[in-house]
Amino acid sequence: MNGIRSSYVYRRAVDRAVRAACVLAAIVALVPLFLVLYYVTVRGIGGLNWAFFTELPKPVGEAGGGAANAIVGSIQLVGLACLFGIPLGVLAGVFLAEFGQSFFGRMVRFAADVMAGVPSVTIGIFIYALVVLPTKQFSAYAGGLALAVIMLPTVTRTTEELLKLVPEALREAALGLGVPQWRTTLWVMLRTAAPGVATGIMLAVARVAGETAPLLFTSFNNRFWARGLNEPISSLPVQIYTYAVSPYEDWHRQAWAAALVLVSLVLFLNVAARVLVRNRVRSR
Amino acid sequence: MMMGYSSAPIGARENSEKDVISREAQSPTATRERPQEEPATANVKMRAGDLRAFFGKAEVIKGISLPFPENKVTAIIGPSGCGKSTFIRCLNRMHEVVPGARAAGEVLLDSDDIYAMDPVRLRRRVGMVFQKPNPFPTMSIRGNVLAGLKLNGIRPDDPDGLAEKTLRQVALWDEVKDGLGRSGMSLSGGQQQRLCIARTLAMEPEVILMDEPCSALDPIATARVEELIHELQKQYTIVIVTHNMQQAARVAQYTAFFYMGELVEHDETNVIFTRPAQARTEDYITGRFG
């Protein structure tokens, strides 16, 4: 009796210890995130004003000015990346889910997994060699393309994995109703997986929105408005980098403000996507 | 009935003579009047001739010939793994959707070989209800009923009227009319299955295949679906696979007993259950094996 009792006490102690360890680990994992958010907000909020969102950067030595071109540039670059990356990635994911058991399919999957691990600076150089050198200029297109290549593996693999989670019974139901296979795949399988796929896309977008290295080789930077997408274009990450390594106090403040805007933009995108997806699912 | 025969190709005619009774079942019952020989009541809508089905190299249906009389319910019974489901999945070419699966032999719908048809068109004529209710989770109740049309890009003239008519046909209208916009998944299992039947009916098929439609349902929901089958046979030819022999006895005019991928016996349901010709049939329906 005593033995049972003491082993019970022991097991309860172990249970509590493990639980405490889990909570502790979760807190430790979250601390850096909140510290970053806190620090960026505290340091960046002072530099935010109307001019920051509406004006171009001022020349060195002049106070004030803004980062309007970088904000718009970042949005344009991410938009281009989505334009190239999402259709390609989603379709590749559909291919892998539907026909991925072939040798070619396994190769594509392997390539996607390897690509996901390639450092983004390498992809920047790749696009530099592929687009910038032949066209002899940095451009928004090149930047968008580099970001799209970075997005591609994530979008492809999440689409595939989420499609595989859709029950086969739904495919059979649609085919049994005399629906052709391509319509079944697009309007039943992909549609059912859509909320998850959208989340995967948002994560990919959030990741590329903060990429700096590949943009240094592709879209470069621009102190003025880009007159077209085939010109060098300013972006928040590159602007932050440029300002942060400069010796000017005023630029440092601008860098913090730009960082805050970037973080907010990503956060907003994430929350918006989640709310949109949730509302669409609920309305059904 | 003769119409069904006369335009069939030569091979089909030979088959149809052979399959009047399955080979094993022939001798002891040769004198008994067979359902196929009653043209007044049994116009054959669909007919399998020496049908074989394979998964890879394994032959799971070993040459089955079976007629399905129009506006009648034919039940297929047999122990698990005897090939019942595979067989009816061959009747609308859903079998071949599984990787590595194929079928050989012949299936005639009216007098056309379904294996020469476009499977997509065939499945609009031969609808299917599955074992587990599988409404589309992204669609409303109304959307589910009209799903077949919508997914095929067909716009009905009066979608609301069609939805109501079809839901009334499956006796679901009164239960859902105030919430047609709700998700199909919000219904109970039995309601979901009737919704799936409605979805099949909206395509206006000629034949309805039911693969154990009640095995996931409770007895009350089962009774409702059986009632529904009874109503539906006025307009449709129905083939139902069931594990439940009482169900076969309740809903079907004809019953076929399958064992190990072969047809053991096929006859009017009351004959199968009261005076089966084959010892194996008797053993199965009395519960001595299977």
Contacts between the chains, C-beta under 8 A, distances in Angstrom:
chain1	res1	chain2	res2	distance
A	101	B	99	7.6
A	167	B	134	7.3
A	169	B	130	6.4
A	169	B	132	6.1
A	169	B	134	4.0
A	170	B	134	6.0
A	170	B	136	6.3
A	170	B	137	7.6
A	171	B	97	7.9
A	172	B	94	6.6
A	172	B	97	7.1
A	172	B	128	7.9
A	172	B	130	6.4
A	172	B	134	7.3
A	173	B	130	6.7
A	173	B	134	4.6
A	173	B	135	7.9
A	173	B	136	7.0
A	173	B	196	7.2
A	173	B	199	7.8
A	174	B	136	7.8
A	174	B	147	7.7
A	174	B	151	6.2
A	175	B	94	6.5
A	175	B	97	6.0
A	175	B	123	6.7
A	176	B	92	6.8
A	176	B	94	6.1
A	176	B	123	5.9
A	176	B	127	6.8
A	176	B	128	3.9
A	176	B	130	7.3
A	176	B	200	7.6
A	177	B	123	6.8
A	177	B	124	7.5
A	177	B	127	7.1
A	177	B	147	6.7
A	177	B	148	3.7
A	177	B	151	6.8
A	177	B	152	7.7
A	177	B	199	6.8
A	177	B	200	7.0
A	177	B	203	5.9
A	178	B	120	5.3
A	178	B	121	6.8
A	178	B	122	7.5
A	178	B	123	3.9
A	178	B	124	3.4
A	178	B	125	7.9
A	178	B	127	8.0
A	178	B	148	6.6
A	178	B	152	6.6
A	178	B	203	6.3
A	179	B	120	7.4
A	179	B	148	6.8
A	179	B	151	4.4
A	179	B	152	5.8
A	180	B	120	5.1
A	180	B	152	7.8
A	183	B	151	5.5
A	183	B	152	7.2
A	183	B	153	7.8
A	184	B	151	7.4
A	187	B	151	5.5
A	188	B	136	6.4
A	188	B	151	6.9
A	191	B	138	5.2
A	192	B	136	7.4
A	192	B	137	6.1
A	192	B	138	5.4
A	194	B	138	7.6
A	281	B	138	8.0
A	284	B	138	6.1
A	284	B	139	6.7
A	284	B	140	5.9
A	284	B	143	7.9
A	284	B	183	5.2
